[in-house]
Amino acid sequence: MIVEAHDATLRAVRGIALDKAGHFEKAYGSNSLRAAITAACLKCRMCQVAMIRDCPDLQCPLHRTRPYQNVNPEDAEPLRGEAEVIEHDETTTSL
């Protein structure tokens, strides 16, 4: 049943965005989380890169990890659990 669903999805993707089919093939044929996220976003947003990049669904658990983001690292909020980088003040003296 799962294989048939994957085949149906691949046929549909090949019909609308042949260049994106490789993402689905990789997602279905490996344990790649990145490929799975990319395929999920492509499926959700009809294989439209601009729709993924500008995705308005802030409630989606994949929103922060979606592909095709034009994120400036300085503007990005750190993920929970990431260590904060503390700037070293060179004017401070150490003992």
N, C-alpha and C positions, 0 to 999 in steps of 0.2 A: 504494500500500500504506500509506504513512504517513497519507494523507488519510483512508482508511478506518478506521485505528486511532484517529485523532483524533475522527472522527465517532462511533465506538463509545464512546469515553470520554465525549464530550459527552452522548450519549444516556443513559449510565449515571448521570452526575452529575446531569443534569436529573431523573432518576427518583428520586434519593435526596436531593438538596440543590439545588433549583432556584436558590436565592439564591447559590450558589457557582459556577454555570456561567460567569458573566462572567469569572472568573479564568482559566478554561481557554480561553475564547474569546480573551482578550487574549494569553495565553501562546502560543497557536497562530497568532495573526494578527499578531504583532509580534516585535520583538527585545528585549522587556523582560525583563531578568534577574529583576527583582522578581516579575513575573507568573509567570515560569517556576518560580521557587522556591516561590511560594505554591501554584501548581498541583501541583507535585511533592509538597509536604507534604500538601495536601488529598487527593491520590490515595493516598498512603501511609497516611494516618490516617483513611480513609473519610469525609472531609469533616467531621470532628468537630473543632471549634475547640479544645475542652478537651484532646483527645488530642494536638493539635499543640503547644499551650502547655506541656503537661506531658510532652512526648516524652522517653522514657527512653533513646533510641538515641544515646548520646554518640559512637558511632563514625561516625555519619552525617556526611558532609561538609557537609551543609546545616544541621546542628543549631544552630550559632551564628547563622545568618542566617534561621532559620525565622520565619514570621510569628506574630502573636498572642502574643508574649512579653510578660510584664509585668516588664520589666527595669528595675531601679533603676540609672540610669547610674553611681552611686557604687559599686555592687556589681559591675558588669561588668568583666571583665578586658579590657585593651586587646588588640586584634588585633595579630598580628605585623606589624611595620612601622609601626605607629602611633607617632607621636612622644609621648614622655612629657611631661606638663605639669609644669613645675617651679614650685612655689609660690615666690613672691617674699617674702622675709622683709623686712618694712619696718623692722626694727631694724638692718639692715645699712647701713652707710654706704658711699657710693661716693666715689671720689677725683675 
